[in-house]
Amino acid sequence: MRKLLTILGLALFFIVGVESVKAIGASYSNLTLPRVIYRGGNDNPRPQALRSLLAQISRRTSIEVNREPVALNISDPELFHYPFITMAGDAGFDPFPEDDLKILRNYLSYGGFLFIDDNSARADSAFSASVRKMVSALFPQNPLGKISRDHSIFRSFYLLNTVSGRSIVKPYLEGISIKGRTVLVVSSNDQGGAWSRNKLGHWNYDVMAGGYRQRQLAIRLGVNIIMYALTLDYKKDMVHLPIILERLRRYNPR
């Protein structure tokens, strides 16, 4: 019965969840992937990446999407209207203010999900160093760790046994989990560079080494990350999106 209820909850997300969100003032009705704005560095190195990924999600799944880009600061009250946010970069950035760290910590603890993409294609990049400082300040007792290959993120939509990207800097993802729920995922492999496509349908960046198959695996991984954030470990009878949205709505940062 619990499995049935969970699946029904996922199926009803865009009927119940989105209508509830609209009732509290959000201006969107489909899946939106906001990116985080921050000081210093470069917070939008792959301007067409999210739009391209959303196009793939629309084509490959039954999820309706909003392809228009949304950018917001952590302090923006609209943050808590989105169950999924992204953060990308290719250079070091300024430390987040303590107030922003507190808001982000609450957002993740109350059911939100953050995907961080290093677009530098370099090991131990300045962006990676800044991310690790931020995550350490965010969850000082919970360090980043490798995400195992049996994690639900590798089977939330596609069955994957590898980690891809435009450049394979690290053959694994890293993440932070809270009470069994992964709330933050970091990729070092420039996922956005692999996803990014222009309006004419041409890929913006060449994949390094792996060609077409590597790009397709990166797209599939992107779809899986989105699906995991929306459904979590639904196959294990864990909490699903309607409950996440309700928890986020109950938390009022203002």
Sequence and secondary structure as in RCSB ss.txt:
>XXXX:A:sequence
MRKLLTILGLALFFIVGVESVKAIGASYSNLTLPRVIYRGGNDNPRPQALRSLLAQISRRTSIEVNREPVALNIS
DPELFHYPFITMAGDAGFDPFPEDDLKILRNYLSYGGFLFIDDNSARADSAFSASVRKMVSALFPQNPLGKISRD
HSIFRSFYLLNTVSGRSIVKPYLEGISIKGRTVLVVSSNDQGGAWSRNKLGHWNYDVMAGGYRQRQLAIRLGVNI
IMYALTLDYKKDMVHLPIILERLRRYNPR
>XXXX:A:secstr
 HHHHHHHHHHTIIIIIHHHHHHTT    SB   EE  SSS S SSTTHHHHHHHHHHHHSS  B  S  EE TT
 GGGGG SEEEEEESS      HHHHHHHHHHHHTT EEEEEE S  TT HHHHHHHHHHHHH TTS  EE  TT
SGGGTSSS   S   SS SSSS EEEEETTEEEEEEESS HHHHH B TTS BSS  SSSHHHHHHHHHHHHHHH
HHHHHHSSGGGT   HHHHHHHHHH    
